[in-house]
Amino acid sequence: MLRLILLLTLISLPLSAQNLTKAQAQQEAQTLATQWIVDIQTRYRQAWQDHTLTIDGKTMPFWYTTFGTKPTDGYSLFISLHGGGNAPARLNDSQWENQKQLYQPVNSIYLVPRAPYDDWDMWFKPDLDSFYAALIQMCVAYLDVNPDKVYLIGYSAGGDGVWRMAPRMADTWAGASMMAGHPGDVSLLNLRNTPFMVWCGALDAAYNRNHECAQRGMELDSLHTQDPNGYIHENHIVAGKPHWMDLADAAALPWLQRHQRSPYPTHIVWQQEEVTHSHFYWLTAPSDQLQRGKTVRLTLQGNTVNIQQCDYTQLTLHFNDQMVNLDQPVTIKHNGRTLFKGKLPRTLTNLQTTLAQRGDLRYMFPAQATVKVN
């Protein structure tokens, strides 16, 4: 009788509150993904037709073309950022037109947006993260782009943007290549799982680009030496070339396409940039504690997470069956101290919430645990 009562109670619960099996979670995730694509197509129908994206009053025209044929796992997407900067609109317009002709990645969508600003930081102002995310969402929904094969490239001022946006949105990109840009004061720590290329002419002395790029290349060398499984990169300071490298940098495209995003890395280094984010890969930090420089370092091995550093009072860790065995207990430790050990339920609510928060099909998680760290 007790078993019957429990069964009837479970049946009466809404699906969102029920614990799902692995198979049920996968089925619900597929259903949500199908609906998400329809929702994105509906939300951005006019923008897609007009090739113009408007967010909070700012407008970003975009142009794209297709090279080759669609692979079985979906197209690659290259978002290519034009040069220019703090100059009249007509100059930046001409740079946009020029960028359309620069590269031809095979079996890919090649998309060239026009910056919403005519300013030196045209590609990394604080509101631009949402533009990049929307461009990717549209290409996934309309063109069957594989969200794990999205690459960021850019030349000159576009290279400035790559320097900033590659670490800032590192969990978005399958890889990034910077061409003839200036790094400014950006940190490269977040590139641990994001392959990165540096391209600069050895004679490109304006703003000290050549020396700054060489210095950052050595920084990546050092990071990779300390962490040989991370910080995959190549540095190219092209001998005899000034700001224009005669397309030697086009070699970046096939190199990038050898890499795909790993959305569930087992080793994460997350440092907040000048624009802060609550989410990074499979982690969520408290929105009221975000501050540039705050850092999380952790590793996942089997069903155990080891947090080496966390500058927040708590941390939420999201899980799916590709990462851990959710039918077995998950253990979360901080410097040897166990913060949590137990089985985590899979729920539809978790799937729905994480997809709504992230807007990325790969970051839809059925299970999660929030732990107090400090």
N, C-alpha and C positions, 0 to 999 in steps of 0.2 A: 504493500500500500504506500509506504514512504517513497519507494522508487517511482511509483506512478504519480504521486504528488509532485515530486521534483521534476519529472518529465513534463507534466502539465504546466508547471511554473515556467520552465525553460521555453516551452512553446508559446506561452503568453507574452514573453518578453519581446520587445522589438528587436529586429535583427541587429541593429546597431549596438545593442547591449549584450549580445550573445558572444560567447567564445567560439571562434571559428577554428576549424581544422586547417591544416596546411592547404589541402585541395580547395576548401571553401574560400580561404583568403585569396588564393590565386585566381579563382573564378570571379570573386567580387572585384579584385583589382583590375581584371580585364574588362569587366562591365563598366567600371568607373573610367577607365582609359578611353573606351569607345565613346562614352558620353562627354568626356572632357574634350575630345577632338571636335565633336559637334558644337559644344559650347564655345570653343575658341573660334571656330569658323563663323559662328553667329556673331560673336562679340566684335570681331575684326573684319567683318565682311566689307564694309565701306572702305576701311583703310587699305585692305588688300586690293580692292578694285582700283582705288585711286593711287596706289603705290605711295601713300603718304600716311604716316603714323603721327597722331596728335595725342599728347599726354599732358594734362594740366596746363593747357594753353601753349605748349611748345610743340613745334612741328618738325618732323624728320621725314623728308622724302627719301625713297629708296628705289634702287634699280637692281634687278637680278637677271641672270641668265643661267642656262643649264649647259654643262659640258658632259659629253659622254652619255652613258646609259645608267639606269638605276641599279645598283647592286641588290642582291637578295635581302640584305639587311638594311636597306634604305640608303639614300644619298648622304654624302658628306655635305656640310655647309661651311663655307668660308665667308666670314664677315670681314670685309676689307675696308679699312679706314683711310680716307684721303688726307692729303697734306693741306697746307695753307696756314690758317691761324688768325692772329689779330690783324685782319686785312679787310679791304672792301669785299662785299658779298660776291662781286663778279670774279674776283681772284679765287675764292673758295669754290665757286661754281665751276670754274675751269679745272681746278684740281679734282673735283668730283668727277668731271667728265674724263679726265686723264686716268683716274684710278680704275675706271670701268674697263680700260683696255690693257691694264698691266699684266694680269695673271690669268692662267687658264687651267685650274685644277681639274684633274680627270675625274669623271663620274661624280660630279659635284654640282651643287648650287653655289654660284658665285654671286654674293650679294654686296652691293656697295651703297651704304646709306650716305645721305648728305647731312653733315652736322647741323644740329638745330641752332648753333651759335657761330658767330664770326669772331672768335676769340682764341687766345693762345692755348687755353685748356678746353677747347671745343669738344674733346672726346672723353673727358673724365670729370666733368662737373657733377655735383652731387646727385642730380636728378636723372643721370643717364643710365644708371643700372636698370631702371624699369624699361627703358627703350630697348636695350640689348635683350632683356628677357622676353619682351613682346615680339621682337623680330624672330627670335628662336621659336617661340610658341607658334607663330603664324607659319613658319616654314615646316615645322613638324606636322601641323594640322593640314596644311594645304598641299605640301610637296612631298610628304613622306620622308622627311629628313630624319635620320637616326640621331636622337638627342645625345648619343655617346660619340658622335663624330662631328662636333661643332668646333671650328677653329677660328681664332682671332688673329688677323694680320693687319699691318698698317705701315704707311710710309711717312716719314718726316713728322708733322704734327700728328698724323695717324700713328706713327711709332711711339710718340709721347703717350698717346692713349693706350697702346698695348702695354707699355711699361706699367701704367697705373691699373688698368682694368684686368690684366691677366692675374695678378695676385688678389685684387679686390673681389673678383668673381671666379676664383681658381676652381671651385667645384662645378663650374659651368662648362669649362673648356676641355676639349680633348687634347689641346695643345695650342701654343701661341708663338708667333714670330714677330719680332720687333725689327723694323727696317728704318734706320737713319733717324731714330728719335732720341730724346733726352730723358734719362730716368728720373731726374729730380731727386726727391728724398724718399722714394718708395722703398719699402721693405720687400725682400724676395722670399721670406720664410714660407709664405703660403703656397709657393710653387713646388712644394715637396712632391706632389703627385701630378703635376702639370708639366709635360715636356715643353721646353722653351728654347727658342733660338735668338741669338743676338747677331744682327747684321749692321755693319757700319763701315763706311769708307775710311781708310787709314788717314786720308787727307781731309776728312770732314771736320774742320777745326772750329766751325761756328758754334758758339755756346759751349765749346770744349767737348763736343759730342764724342769725338774719337776716343779721347782719354777716359771720359765718363763711361762709355760703353765697354771699353777694355777693362776698366776697374770692376764694373758689375759682372762682367764675364768671369773675372778671377774670383769674385765673391761666390758665384755659382759653382765654380770649380771647388772652392773650399767646402761649401755646403755638401756637395756630392761626395767629396773625400770623407767627410765626417759621417755621412749617411749614404753608403754606396748603392742602396736600393732605391734611393730617392733623388730628386733634383736632376732628372735626365735633361741634358741640354747640349747645345753646341754653340761655340763662339766663333764668329767670323768678322774679323777686322780686315777688310779687303784691301790688300796692298795696291797702292797707286790710284785708288779711287777716291773722288771727293764725295759730295753729298749724293750725287747720282751714281749708282753702282752698275749701270748698264745691265740691269736685270740679273746680275750674278745671284742676287737674293731670291730669285725664282726657284732656286734649288730647295728652298724651305718647304715648298708645297708637298712634294712627294715624301720628304722626311716627316712632315707632320702627319701625313696620311698613314704612316706606319704605326701610328699610335691611336688608341681610342681611350676615351674617358673611363676610368674605373670609379663608378659612383660610390663604391663601398670600400674604400681603402682600409687596410688593416693598420696603417700608421698615419696619424693625422697631426699636422702642425697647423694651428689656426691662430693667427694674430690679427686683431682688428686694424683695419686701415683707416684713412681719413674719413671715409664713409663707412659707417658701421653696419653690420648685418647680424640678425639674430640667429641665422641658420648657416651651417657650413657642413657639406656632406651629410652625415647622419647625426649631426649634433645640433642642439638648440640651447642658446644661452639666454638668461633673463633679459628682456628688452630694456629694463630700467637700470641695468648695470653695464651697458655697452660703452666702451671708451677706447679710443685709439691706443694700441699697444697691448691691450689685455690679450692673454695668450692661453691656449689649451694645447697640451701635448698628450697623446695617448696611443696605445696599441691594442689591437684585438688579436687574440690567439685562441682558436677554438671557440669556446663559449665564455671566455674570460676577457674582460676589458681591464687594462691597467692604465690608470691615469697618472702620468708623471707630473703634470703641472696643470692647474686650473685656477685662473684668477677671478673666478666667480664663486658666489656662495652656494650655487647649485648648478646642475647641468642635466639636461634631458638628452638621453641617448635613444635613438630610434633603431629598430631592428626589423629585418625580414628573414625569410628562410634561406636566402642566398648568403647571408652573413653568418648566421648561427643556427643551431638546431633548437628551434623554439619549443620542441617537445621535451626538452631537457632544461634544467635550471641554468640561468645566466648569472655569472658572477661579475660584479663591478668593484674594483679596488682602487684606492688612492694611496700611492706610495706604500703598498703592502697592507693597508688597513681595509678590510672588507666593508664596503658601503651598502651593498645589496647582494643577496643571493636568493634566487627563486625562479619559478617558472613565470613567464610573461604571457598573458593572454593575447591572442590575435583578435582584433575587433574591427568591425566595419567603420566605427567612429574614427578610429586611428587612421585608417586608410583615407577616409573622406577629409579629415582635418589636415593631414600632412600634404595631400594633393592640393587642397585649397591654399595652404600656406606657401607652398613651394612653387606651384605652377610648373612642375617638372615631373614627367611620368616616372622617372627613375627614383624620385624622392617621395614615393608613396609607401608608407610603412604601416604594417598591421600591428606592431607591438612597440612599446616604449617603456622606459624607466627613468624617473627623475630622482637624482640623488643629491643629498646635502654634502657639500665638499668641504667648505670652510666654516 
